């Protein structure tokens, strides 16, 4: 099945602070996913 969303080796941040480093994953259309983390962990940035 093809992925609905696919991330490969994503790195991003704000200023000099790295928020996400080398993140990779695939989400299928039938997937249910929960992102859990503290404030500033990068949850919204992933979306």
N, C-alpha and C positions, 0 to 999 in steps of 0.2 A: 504494500500500500504506500502511496506517496504521502509525504509529510505535509500537513497543513501549514506548519511553521517549522523552519529549520534554521538553527544558528550554528555557525562554525567559527571557533577561535575568536570570539568577540571580546574585545578589551575596550573599556571606555572609562571616563572619569570626569571630574570637575576640577579645573586648574591642575595642580600637581597631584591631587588625590585620586588614586585608582579606585573605582567603584566595582567594576567587573573586570576580571582578568582571565582570558583564555576560556570563556564559557562556550560550550557546545551542547546542543540537544536537538531532538526532533520531537514534534508533537503531531500525532495522528488526529484526524477529525473526531474519533471516538474517545480521545483522552480526556480525563478529568485531572486537573493539576491545581495544586495549592502552593503558593509561594509564601514561605514563612521566614521572617527575619526581623531584626531590630530596626529602629529608625535609621535611615541612611545606609542600609545594607545593599540597596540597588534593586529592590523589588519593582518599583515603578520604571526604572531604567530598562529592565529586561522587557517589560511590556511595551 
